[in-house]
Structure formats: structure tokens, C-alpha cells
Amino acid sequence: IKMAGDSRFPDVDTDGSEKSEELEIVVNVGGVRQVFYGDNLIQYPGTRLAELVNCLSGGYDSIFSLCDDYDPGKREFYFDRDPDAFKCIIDVYYFGEIHMKKGICPICFKNEMEFWKVDLKFLDDCCKAHLSEKKEELEEIARRVQLILDDLGVDASESRWKRCQKCIWKFLEKPESSCPARVIAVLSFVFILISSVVMCVGTIPDLQVVDAEGNRMEHPTLDSIETACIGWFTMEYVLRLISSPNKLHFALSFMNIVDVLAILPFYVSLTLTHLGAKLMELSNVQQAVQALRIMRIARIFKLARHSSGLQTLTYALKRSFKELGLLLMYLAVGIFVFSALGYTMEQSHPETLFKSIPQSFWWAIITMTTVGYGDIYPKTTLGKLNAAISFLCGVIAIALPIHPIINNFVRYYNKQRVLETAAKHELELMELNSAEGKATGSRSELEDLSREGKEGPFYSSRIKVSHSDTFIHLLSEEKHYRTRLQSCK
């Protein structure tokens, strides 16, 4: 092997150096040939292509530390990398920024940028947002895989109480873990429906009874059913709280706050009924109890715990705050304008129903939302024309933001399905990797994986290997060695 100064290096002069701005660098990436000039590459001296400018004087060791192969006759460097990503990355040498081409995996593109030693700060902001979204998806997949691994493994070093806590938590929070857990989830769903129906039926006058003081109250049978439902909700909440791995996070969770709001009014009203009469007037106690009983409507939100559709709807609304804000702004502007016009145009009529502009707000609201109760309506010709224009504008104002909100719902729903499929695919790949190392006991290896530390290097490496669509393996040292020998023949 000849080093620097060899006749096969025509790009190096007799002094062992050449001006970088006069040097041509020929790069072959995945079969795509590119020619660069040194003065363009040295603008970013820390990149891999810039290091190629001065690597020739260092001989083969310097060359093969940067590329996969080198042809001294053609003065051409070979790289076994993605040519499509490379075409995007070289834009940094000409335009100072990089745009990721549509269809390229963001994680793969990030790995390519790291290989070419190009800083991520040169990536355009829109592409960075796409990369961040993809990272979040991969983190979510890893989190779901981790949860499944936690369910598979049982740490023998844990105390009996800890193992019991995990069993209770899995039994109540993960219906897919076993058939009894699925039955408990269905029972909880049925109790929520029964409680909601009892709350509604209890307001029917024919089903109410009259107490000794002549006041109407719920039928004792309905009251007993309500008590049984509250007992189930209370037991469920207490068991989930006891078995929760993080008590503070559990207590501050939105759905758990809803559970408390669904349970608390029953006990507060019960306390006021038996003890409040001694501290305040009976009428005040009854009013307080009635107000608390109205809070029972919060239990209908417990259905969101068992319905992925309601969870998707909630997330879509959270992601659509901007569109909802635009809708409210459109309606607010229209309500103010058309109510003022309606009040002005109706003043000439002796029997006008528009007494003031604030009163006209109600007419503008029900008109723009196409409800039209008819309690307030215009009587003049100009007022009717104003009403026609107002409900046409209302239809347009409501229809415009609806499409983005629907898109957010569909996008999140499809994304959740994709993540679930991807998590199952990850586990299948991990089982295949386990089967390659050991033909039997793939399940035991997964259990060992969960026991050895879910955030340890072993788990990270297994997850990383399984991302076949987002991870590109770097060439091994063995391949470098074979390529070097082939180039020397």
C-alpha cells in the first residue's frame, strides 16, 4: 500500500499539498456521482465532505476513516449512503440551509446528517417540526412497548405488596391484559350507564314520592340503586389510588378529578342531610343538597375512560383551540354588527321587539347559529333583510373552521391506530431477534428484558435494532477492512 506521494494520487502536488479552492472532490453516494470544489466545502470545516479536502495527504488511513472506498485512478470517494438524502444535505454548501425532501423518513434523514457531520441547526424550521413529530411518535411507540414489557415481566426481587399493587393496577387499568379485567371494565361501563339513567328517571314526577313535609323526593328504590353505583365507583377509585405507582400524578389526572366530582356530591349531600340541619335552616340544606345532586352529571364523563372515541374527540378539540377561537371571533363580530343593525332598523316600528342592543345580542346569536326560536324577530323590511344576511353569514362562519377540526380528529384517530400497530410490530421483531439467539424461550427472554431494566442499554439497543424503517446501520469495521483490501488489489 502506497501512502501520500504515490503516483496514483494525481490530486496532490510534489509538495504534498494543493490549494483547497483549486481542488475537485468527486463523491459517489449510492451510485450517484457528484463533483465539488474545495472552496465550497471548506466553508463548513467540521463536515465530512470538508475533511475530504485534506485527507489525501494523510494516506489510506485518513481516507478510509472518512469513506467506504476510494478509487485513486478516478480520484473518486465512495459512500454506501442514501443518495436522495445526500442531495438534500449538500444544499448547505450552496444555500446555507437544508430542506428535507418529501417522502424521506425524518429519523433516517437525521442519521444521514449526523453521518455527514452537518449540524441540525441548518435544517429548516418546517423540517425540524416534522422531525420533532416523528421523534414523539417513536417515543410513544417505545413507551407502549415498555408498558407491554412491564406486563410480561415480574420482578422476583420486589415485595409481595408491590407485586400485588401491580396486579391490581393492571386488573383495573388495562382491560386488554386478561379476561377478568375485561369483565371489570364492562361492569364499570354498565354501572356508569345505570347511574346516569337513574339520575334522569328520578326527575320524573310520576316516579317520585312525597315525604312527611310534602316535598317531592326520589323513589327509595332508585335511591338504593344510586347508592350501589356510588359504592362501586368509590371502591374502584380507592383501589386504583392504592395501586397507583404515582399517587400525586394519579390524583391530579383530569379523568381522576372527574371521578372525584362524580362521587363527592353523594357523600357531601348525605352529610348535609344528616348533620346540616342542626347547623343551618332546613331550606338552606335542601337547596345545597339539590345543587350538589346536579353535579352528578359529571359521572357521564367517566365514559371517556372506556371509550377511545371520546378520548380522540377530546384530544381533537384540544388541538383545535385555534380553529375554535376563530369560530368564536367570527361569531362575536357578526353578533355585534347584526344586533346593532337590527336594533337601528327596527326602531321605526311601533311594536318593535328590539328594545336595546344588548337584548338584540340574543336575537343575533340564535339567528347566526340558525336556531331561530322566534321569540324575537324583525318586523320591518330592512330588518328582515338584515336577518337574512345574518344567518347566511352565520352558516359561512360556522362552516369555515369545521373542516380543520374534522381533519384533526381523523389525523389523531389514524395516528393512534398506526402507533398501536407499530408497537405490536416492535414486539414481533423483538421476539424474532430472541428466536435467532435462542430458538426456544422467546417469552422468557422478553421477561428477562423487562427485569434487567427497562431504561438500560440492553433495552435501548433492542428497541433501536427493531426500528428497521428508521435506523440505518453504520458500516462495520470488518466491512471497512474488506473494502480496504479490495482497493489495494
Backbone torsions as a table, in degrees:
resi	resn	phi	psi	omega
1	ILE	NA	125.3	179.0
2	LYS	-94.2	146.2	-177.0
3	MET	-102.7	-155.7	-178.9
4	ALA	-59.5	143.3	-177.9
5	GLY	96.7	-9.3	177.5
6	ASP	-63.9	149.8	-179.8
7	SER	-67.4	-17.1	179.2
8	ARG	-78.5	-0.8	177.3
9	PHE	-108.8	77.6	-177.9
10	PRO	-73.2	-8.6	-177.5
11	ASP	-87.4	0.5	178.1
12	VAL	-114.1	129.9	-178.0
13	ASP	-79.3	-178.5	-175.7
14	THR	-65.3	-23.2	179.6
15	ASP	-86.7	-1.4	179.0
16	GLY	83.1	11.3	-179.4
17	SER	-149.3	160.6	177.8
18	GLU	-150.4	149.7	-179.1
19	LYS	-65.7	130.8	-174.1
20	SER	-63.7	-30.7	-178.1
21	GLU	-72.8	-16.5	178.3
22	GLU	-97.6	-0.7	-173.8
23	LEU	-91.6	135.8	173.5
24	GLU	-102.8	130.5	178.7
25	ILE	-112.0	119.2	178.8
26	VAL	-102.5	122.5	-175.8
27	VAL	-122.0	132.6	176.5
28	ASN	-116.9	109.3	-176.7
29	VAL	-113.3	108.5	178.2
30	GLY	59.6	31.9	-180.0
31	GLY	91.2	-3.9	178.6
32	VAL	-102.3	121.3	-174.3
33	ARG	-95.7	132.9	179.4
34	GLN	-132.4	142.5	178.4
35	VAL	-115.6	129.6	-179.9
36	PHE	-124.8	156.6	174.4
37	TYR	-106.9	144.1	-174.3
38	GLY	-60.4	-34.3	-177.4
39	ASP	-67.2	-24.4	175.4
40	ASN	-78.2	-38.1	-174.5
41	LEU	-74.2	-36.2	-174.9
42	ILE	-73.2	-2.8	174.4
43	GLN	-63.9	-26.9	179.4
44	TYR	-125.0	81.4	-170.2
45	PRO	-65.2	-19.3	-177.6
46	GLY	-84.4	-5.9	-177.1
47	THR	-82.4	162.8	-178.0
48	ARG	-67.0	-38.0	179.7
49	LEU	-67.4	-35.8	177.4
50	ALA	-67.0	-32.3	178.1
51	GLU	-70.4	-21.8	177.5
52	LEU	-66.9	-23.1	-177.2
53	VAL	-62.4	-41.0	-174.8
54	ASN	-107.9	7.5	-175.7
55	CYS	-79.5	-19.2	-175.5
56	LEU	-66.2	-34.1	-179.3
57	SER	-70.2	-15.0	-179.7
58	GLY	-90.5	-2.9	177.9
59	GLY	83.9	-167.9	-174.5
60	TYR	-65.0	-36.4	180.0
61	ASP	-59.7	-42.0	179.1
62	SER	-69.2	-37.8	-177.5
63	ILE	-67.4	-49.1	-174.1
64	PHE	-78.6	-6.4	169.9
65	SER	-77.0	-14.5	-178.2
66	LEU	-110.5	-30.0	-175.0
67	CYS	-129.7	174.5	179.7
68	ASP	-89.6	-30.1	-179.8
69	ASP	-158.9	159.7	-178.9
70	TYR	-144.7	133.3	176.8
71	ASP	-107.2	104.2	-177.3
72	PRO	-67.5	-26.8	179.2
73	GLY	-67.4	-42.8	179.9
74	LYS	-93.1	-4.6	-176.5
75	ARG	54.1	49.1	-171.8
76	GLU	-125.0	129.9	178.0
77	PHE	-96.3	135.9	-177.5
78	TYR	-112.6	135.9	178.3
79	PHE	-132.1	132.5	176.4
80	ASP	-93.3	71.7	-177.7
81	ARG	-130.6	178.6	-178.5
82	ASP	-77.6	116.6	-178.0
83	PRO	-70.1	-32.6	179.6
84	ASP	-65.1	-42.6	177.5
85	ALA	-67.3	-36.5	-179.6
86	PHE	-63.7	-38.0	178.5
87	LYS	-61.6	-32.5	177.3
88	CYS	-76.5	-37.3	-174.1
89	ILE	-70.1	-34.8	-177.2
90	ILE	-69.7	-9.1	176.5
91	ASP	-62.7	-22.9	-179.0
92	VAL	-64.1	-29.5	-178.9
93	TYR	-76.6	-17.3	-177.6
94	TYR	-111.6	-34.8	-175.0
95	PHE	-118.5	-9.3	178.3
96	GLY	78.5	6.2	177.2
97	GLU	-150.7	163.1	-175.4
98	ILE	-126.5	134.4	173.3
99	HIS	-116.5	130.5	-178.6
100	MET	-81.5	127.2	-178.8
101	LYS	-69.2	144.5	179.5
102	LYS	-64.2	136.7	179.4
103	GLY	101.0	-10.7	178.4
104	ILE	-90.8	134.9	178.0
105	CYS	-64.8	127.4	-178.1
106	PRO	-60.0	-38.4	-179.1
107	ILE	-68.5	-40.6	175.6
108	CYS	-62.0	-40.7	-179.8
109	PHE	-65.1	-38.4	176.7
110	LYS	-63.0	-41.9	177.5
111	ASN	-63.4	-37.4	177.4
112	GLU	-65.3	-41.1	177.8
113	MET	-63.2	-38.4	177.6
114	GLU	-66.3	-37.4	178.5
115	PHE	-64.7	-43.7	-179.6
116	TRP	-81.0	2.3	175.9
117	LYS	59.9	40.5	176.6
118	VAL	-104.1	127.5	-175.8
119	ASP	-67.7	145.6	179.9
120	LEU	-67.6	-14.3	179.8
121	LYS	-66.6	-19.6	178.1
122	PHE	-80.4	-10.0	178.9
123	LEU	-75.0	136.6	-178.1
124	ASP	-63.8	154.5	-175.1
125	ASP	-61.4	-39.0	-179.7
126	CYS	-64.2	-36.7	178.8
127	CYS	-72.9	-33.7	176.5
128	LYS	-63.0	-39.3	178.1
129	ALA	-63.5	-40.0	177.4
130	HIS	-64.5	-39.5	178.2
131	LEU	-65.4	-41.9	179.2
132	SER	-63.4	-39.1	178.7
133	GLU	-63.8	-40.9	179.2
134	LYS	-66.8	-39.1	177.5
135	LYS	-61.0	-42.3	179.0
136	GLU	-62.8	-38.3	178.2
137	GLU	-63.2	-43.6	179.9
138	LEU	-66.7	-37.6	177.2
139	GLU	-64.6	-38.7	178.4
140	GLU	-66.3	-39.7	177.1
141	ILE	-62.8	-45.7	178.9
142	ALA	-61.6	-37.6	179.3
143	ARG	-65.8	-41.0	179.7
144	ARG	-67.4	-40.2	176.5
145	VAL	-62.6	-39.7	179.6
146	GLN	-62.7	-40.4	178.7
147	LEU	-63.4	-40.0	178.4
148	ILE	-66.0	-40.4	178.5
149	LEU	-64.9	-36.3	176.8
150	ASP	-61.8	-37.7	179.5
151	ASP	-70.9	-31.2	-178.1
152	LEU	-74.2	-36.9	-173.0
153	GLY	-97.0	150.6	175.3
154	VAL	-129.1	119.1	-178.1
155	ASP	-80.8	115.4	-178.0
156	ALA	-69.0	-21.3	-178.9
157	SER	-76.5	-14.6	-179.3
158	GLU	-75.4	155.0	178.9
159	SER	-72.7	165.9	-179.3
160	ARG	-64.6	-34.7	179.4
161	TRP	-66.3	-40.6	178.4
162	LYS	-63.3	-44.2	178.7
163	ARG	-64.1	-36.8	177.4
164	CYS	-65.9	-39.9	176.9
165	GLN	-60.1	-44.7	179.9
166	LYS	-63.1	-39.9	179.5
167	CYS	-64.5	-43.4	179.4
168	ILE	-64.9	-42.9	-179.1
169	TRP	-62.5	-44.7	179.4
170	LYS	-67.2	-34.6	-178.8
171	PHE	-66.8	-36.7	-175.7
172	LEU	-95.8	-28.1	-173.0
173	GLU	-102.6	-17.1	-174.9
174	LYS	-127.8	86.3	-177.8
175	PRO	-62.7	-25.4	-177.8
176	GLU	-77.5	-6.2	-175.6
177	SER	-73.4	-30.3	-178.5
178	SER	-160.9	167.4	179.1
179	CYS	-67.8	-44.1	176.2
180	PRO	-60.7	-37.1	177.8
181	ALA	-64.3	-35.8	177.5
182	ARG	-66.9	-37.0	177.9
183	VAL	-65.5	-42.2	178.4
184	ILE	-62.1	-40.3	178.7
185	ALA	-63.4	-41.1	178.4
186	VAL	-65.9	-41.5	178.0
187	LEU	-61.6	-42.8	178.0
188	SER	-61.3	-41.8	178.0
189	PHE	-62.0	-42.2	179.9
190	VAL	-65.6	-41.1	178.4
191	PHE	-63.2	-37.2	177.4
192	ILE	-63.5	-44.5	178.8
193	LEU	-64.2	-43.8	-179.6
194	ILE	-62.1	-44.0	-179.4
195	SER	-63.0	-40.1	179.6
196	SER	-67.5	-41.2	179.0
197	VAL	-65.4	-42.2	179.3
198	VAL	-62.4	-39.2	179.0
199	MET	-61.4	-39.6	-178.9
200	CYS	-74.7	-44.4	-178.1
201	VAL	-65.8	-31.0	-178.8
202	GLY	-65.5	-14.5	179.0
203	THR	-90.8	-3.3	178.1
204	ILE	-73.8	123.1	-175.8
205	PRO	-59.3	-35.8	-178.1
206	ASP	-66.8	-22.9	-179.5
207	LEU	-97.8	2.0	178.7
208	GLN	-92.2	158.3	177.5
209	VAL	-118.0	161.8	-178.6
210	VAL	-106.0	129.7	179.8
211	ASP	-82.8	-173.9	-176.6
212	ALA	-65.2	-25.2	-178.1
213	GLU	-94.4	4.6	177.3
214	GLY	87.0	8.2	179.0
215	ASN	-92.4	142.3	178.5
216	ARG	-78.8	140.7	178.9
217	MET	-144.9	166.4	-178.4
218	GLU	-65.6	153.2	178.1
219	HIS	-64.2	140.4	-178.5
220	PRO	-57.5	-32.4	179.2
221	THR	-65.5	-45.4	177.2
222	LEU	-63.2	-36.6	178.4
223	ASP	-64.7	-37.9	178.2
224	SER	-66.6	-40.9	177.2
225	ILE	-62.9	-40.8	178.3
226	GLU	-62.0	-41.2	179.0
227	THR	-63.8	-41.2	178.7
228	ALA	-63.7	-41.3	178.4
229	CYS	-63.8	-43.2	178.8
230	ILE	-64.5	-36.9	176.4
231	GLY	-61.9	-40.2	177.3
232	TRP	-65.0	-45.4	179.9
233	PHE	-62.0	-39.6	-179.2
234	THR	-66.5	-46.1	179.4
235	MET	-61.9	-41.7	-179.4
236	GLU	-63.1	-44.8	-178.9
237	TYR	-65.6	-43.0	-178.3
238	VAL	-64.7	-43.6	179.6
239	LEU	-64.8	-39.6	178.4
240	ARG	-67.2	-36.4	178.5
241	LEU	-67.8	-42.1	-179.3
242	ILE	-65.7	-40.9	-176.7
243	SER	-86.6	-3.2	-178.2
244	SER	-66.5	134.3	178.4
245	PRO	-70.7	-24.2	179.6
246	ASN	-132.0	99.2	-174.0
247	LYS	-64.6	-40.5	-177.5
248	LEU	-67.2	-45.8	178.4
249	HIS	-63.0	-36.2	178.3
250	PHE	-64.7	-45.0	-176.4
251	ALA	-67.8	-31.5	-176.7
252	LEU	-92.9	-1.1	178.1
253	SER	-67.0	142.8	-175.7
254	PHE	-59.9	-47.3	-177.5
255	MET	-65.7	-32.7	177.7
256	ASN	-73.4	-31.7	173.3
257	ILE	-64.9	-39.0	175.8
258	VAL	-61.3	-40.2	178.0
259	ASP	-60.7	-41.8	179.0
260	VAL	-65.3	-42.0	179.3
261	LEU	-65.1	-27.4	178.5
262	ALA	-77.8	-26.7	-176.6
263	ILE	-94.6	-40.7	-170.4
264	LEU	-58.0	-44.0	-177.6
265	PRO	-56.4	-32.8	-179.8
266	PHE	-63.4	-46.3	-176.9
267	TYR	-73.6	-35.0	178.4
268	VAL	-67.7	-44.5	178.9
269	SER	-65.1	-36.6	177.5
270	LEU	-64.1	-40.5	178.1
271	THR	-66.0	-42.7	180.0
272	LEU	-66.4	-35.4	-178.8
273	THR	-65.4	-39.6	-175.5
274	HIS	-91.5	-29.9	-175.8
275	LEU	-115.4	-24.1	-174.0
276	GLY	-69.3	-28.9	-178.6
277	ALA	-62.6	-25.4	179.1
278	LYS	-79.1	-19.5	-175.1
279	LEU	-104.2	-24.1	-178.8
280	MET	-143.9	174.9	179.9
281	GLU	-64.6	151.3	-177.8
282	LEU	-63.7	-36.3	179.7
283	SER	-64.8	-40.2	178.2
284	ASN	-64.9	-38.2	178.2
285	VAL	-63.4	-43.6	-179.5
286	GLN	-64.2	-39.9	177.8
287	GLN	-64.4	-40.9	179.2
288	ALA	-65.7	-41.6	179.1
289	VAL	-63.9	-40.9	179.1
290	GLN	-63.4	-40.1	178.3
291	ALA	-64.9	-38.8	179.7
292	LEU	-69.9	-34.4	180.0
293	ARG	-67.7	-28.0	176.5
294	ILE	-65.7	-29.1	-179.5
295	MET	-67.5	-7.8	179.1
296	ARG	-65.1	-16.2	179.0
297	ILE	-63.9	-16.7	179.9
298	ALA	-64.3	-22.4	-176.6
299	ARG	-69.5	-19.3	178.2
300	ILE	-65.1	-25.6	178.1
301	PHE	-72.5	-12.9	175.8
302	LYS	-65.0	-19.8	178.4
303	LEU	-62.3	-25.8	-179.6
304	ALA	-63.8	-24.2	178.3
305	ARG	-66.9	-29.6	-176.4
306	HIS	-107.5	2.5	-177.2
307	SER	-123.5	113.0	176.4
308	SER	-67.7	-27.8	178.3
309	GLY	-64.2	-43.7	177.7
310	LEU	-66.4	-37.0	176.9
311	GLN	-64.2	-40.6	178.1
312	THR	-65.0	-40.8	178.3
313	LEU	-62.8	-42.9	179.2
314	THR	-61.7	-43.8	179.8
315	TYR	-65.8	-39.6	180.0
316	ALA	-63.0	-39.2	178.0
317	LEU	-67.9	-37.4	177.5
318	LYS	-64.3	-38.9	179.4
319	ARG	-77.6	-9.1	-176.6
320	SER	-109.3	24.0	179.4
321	PHE	-59.8	-36.3	-180.0
322	LYS	-65.3	-45.7	179.2
323	GLU	-65.7	-41.1	177.5
324	LEU	-64.7	-35.9	175.9
325	GLY	-64.1	-40.6	176.2
326	LEU	-62.8	-41.2	178.7
327	LEU	-60.9	-46.3	179.3
328	LEU	-64.7	-36.4	179.0
329	MET	-66.5	-44.9	177.9
330	TYR	-58.1	-47.0	-178.8
331	LEU	-65.9	-39.2	-179.3
332	ALA	-63.8	-43.9	178.3
333	VAL	-63.5	-45.3	179.9
334	GLY	-64.0	-41.2	179.8
335	ILE	-61.6	-43.4	-178.5
336	PHE	-66.0	-44.8	-176.7
337	VAL	-66.9	-50.1	-173.7
338	PHE	-74.5	-29.5	175.8
339	SER	-68.9	-39.5	177.0
340	ALA	-65.6	-42.5	177.9
341	LEU	-65.5	-41.0	179.2
342	GLY	-63.6	-41.6	178.4
343	TYR	-62.8	-42.9	-178.1
344	THR	-66.9	-42.2	-176.3
345	MET	-74.1	-25.0	-176.7
346	GLU	-92.0	-2.9	-177.7
347	GLN	-69.2	-24.8	-178.8
348	SER	-75.6	-15.4	-178.9
349	HIS	-87.3	131.7	-176.5
350	PRO	-66.5	-26.7	-178.5
351	GLU	-107.1	36.8	-177.9
352	THR	-63.2	143.4	176.3
353	LEU	-98.0	-3.0	-179.2
354	PHE	-95.9	91.1	-175.7
355	LYS	-80.2	-30.0	180.0
356	SER	-157.8	166.0	179.1
357	ILE	-66.9	-43.3	176.1
358	PRO	-58.8	-36.3	176.7
359	GLN	-68.4	-29.9	178.9
360	SER	-72.4	-18.2	177.4
361	PHE	-57.1	-41.8	-179.4
362	TRP	-61.0	-43.1	177.9
363	TRP	-62.3	-41.7	-179.1
364	ALA	-66.2	-36.1	-179.6
365	ILE	-65.8	-50.7	-176.6
366	ILE	-72.1	-20.5	177.6
367	THR	-81.1	-46.7	-178.3
368	MET	-68.6	-28.3	176.6
369	THR	-89.9	8.0	176.8
370	THR	58.0	30.7	175.5
371	VAL	-82.6	-56.9	173.6
372	GLY	62.6	70.1	178.6
373	TYR	-68.0	-31.6	179.6
374	GLY	89.0	3.9	177.6
375	ASP	-72.3	-29.7	174.8
376	ILE	-128.1	127.9	-178.7
377	TYR	-149.2	152.8	179.6
378	PRO	-78.1	151.8	-179.6
379	LYS	-119.9	-14.3	178.1
380	THR	-93.4	163.3	-179.2
381	THR	-66.4	-45.0	178.3
382	LEU	-64.7	-35.9	178.2
383	GLY	-65.2	-39.4	177.8
384	LYS	-67.2	-38.8	176.3
385	LEU	-63.2	-41.1	176.8
386	ASN	-62.5	-38.3	178.9
387	ALA	-66.0	-40.6	179.4
388	ALA	-62.7	-44.7	179.7
389	ILE	-65.3	-36.0	-176.4
390	SER	-67.1	-43.2	-178.2
391	PHE	-76.2	-25.2	172.8
392	LEU	-66.7	-43.4	176.7
393	CYS	-65.4	-34.1	178.5
394	GLY	-65.4	-40.9	177.7
395	VAL	-61.7	-43.5	-179.9
396	ILE	-65.5	-43.7	-178.1
397	ALA	-63.3	-35.6	-179.8
398	ILE	-77.2	-36.7	-175.5
399	ALA	-72.1	-31.0	-174.0
400	LEU	-61.4	-49.8	-176.9
401	PRO	-82.5	-5.0	-175.0
402	ILE	-66.7	-40.9	-176.3
403	HIS	-60.8	-46.9	176.1
404	PRO	-60.9	-35.6	178.9
405	ILE	-65.7	-42.6	177.6
406	ILE	-63.9	-40.0	178.4
407	ASN	-61.9	-40.7	178.2
408	ASN	-62.4	-39.9	179.1
409	PHE	-64.5	-48.7	-177.8
410	VAL	-65.3	-40.9	-178.5
411	ARG	-64.0	-44.0	-179.6
412	TYR	-68.4	-39.7	-179.7
413	TYR	-63.2	-45.9	178.6
414	ASN	-66.0	-35.8	179.8
415	LYS	-64.5	-40.2	179.1
416	GLN	-65.0	-38.2	177.5
417	ARG	-66.0	-40.4	178.7
418	VAL	-64.7	-41.4	-179.5
419	LEU	-65.0	-39.5	177.7
420	GLU	-62.8	-43.9	178.6
421	THR	-64.6	-40.9	-179.3
422	ALA	-65.0	-38.8	178.8
423	ALA	-64.2	-40.8	176.7
424	LYS	-65.3	-37.3	178.7
425	HIS	-64.9	-38.8	177.9
426	GLU	-60.4	-43.8	-179.7
427	LEU	-66.0	-38.4	177.5
428	GLU	-62.6	-40.8	178.3
429	LEU	-65.5	-39.0	178.7
430	MET	-65.6	-37.9	177.5
431	GLU	-67.2	-37.2	177.0
432	LEU	-64.9	-42.0	177.3
433	ASN	-62.4	-37.8	178.1
434	SER	-67.2	-38.5	-179.9
435	ALA	-66.7	-31.8	177.3
436	GLU	-67.3	-38.9	179.4
437	GLY	-76.2	-34.0	-178.4
438	LYS	-149.2	118.9	-170.8
439	ALA	-61.2	-34.0	-178.7
440	THR	-114.9	160.2	174.7
441	GLY	79.7	32.4	178.0
442	SER	-63.6	-35.3	178.4
443	ARG	-67.1	-38.6	179.6
444	SER	-66.5	-33.6	178.7
445	GLU	-68.5	-37.7	176.2
446	LEU	-63.6	-37.6	177.8
447	GLU	-67.2	-38.2	176.5
448	ASP	-63.8	-36.4	178.5
449	LEU	-61.6	-43.6	180.0
450	SER	-69.8	-27.7	-179.6
451	ARG	-80.3	-30.3	-173.1
452	GLU	-78.8	-5.2	177.4
453	GLY	122.8	110.5	-172.7
454	LYS	-71.4	-22.5	-178.9
455	GLU	-108.9	13.9	-179.6
456	GLY	-80.2	175.0	-178.1
457	PRO	-65.5	-31.2	-179.6
458	PHE	-64.5	-45.7	179.0
459	TYR	-63.6	-43.4	-178.8
460	SER	-62.5	-40.8	-179.3
461	SER	-67.1	-38.8	-179.2
462	ARG	-66.6	-41.8	177.8
463	ILE	-64.3	-38.4	-177.8
464	LYS	-66.9	-41.2	179.4
465	VAL	-65.0	-35.0	-174.9
466	SER	-74.2	-14.7	177.3
467	HIS	-80.1	72.6	-176.0
468	SER	-67.8	-24.8	-177.5
469	ASP	-93.6	-6.0	-177.6
470	THR	-127.5	2.9	-176.8
471	PHE	-129.9	127.5	179.2
472	ILE	-109.5	120.6	-179.4
473	HIS	-70.3	134.8	171.9
474	LEU	-72.2	154.2	-179.9
475	LEU	-64.6	137.0	-179.0
476	SER	-74.7	164.5	178.1
477	GLU	-63.6	-33.0	179.6
478	GLU	-63.3	-39.6	180.0
479	LYS	-68.7	-38.7	175.1
480	HIS	-57.5	-42.1	-176.0
481	TYR	-66.1	-43.6	178.5
482	ARG	-64.1	-40.4	-179.7
483	THR	-64.8	-37.8	179.5
484	ARG	-65.0	-42.7	178.3
485	LEU	-64.1	-39.9	179.3
486	GLN	-64.1	-38.3	-178.6
487	SER	-70.8	-20.6	-179.0
488	CYS	-86.3	-10.5	-177.7
489	LYS	-73.3	NA	NA
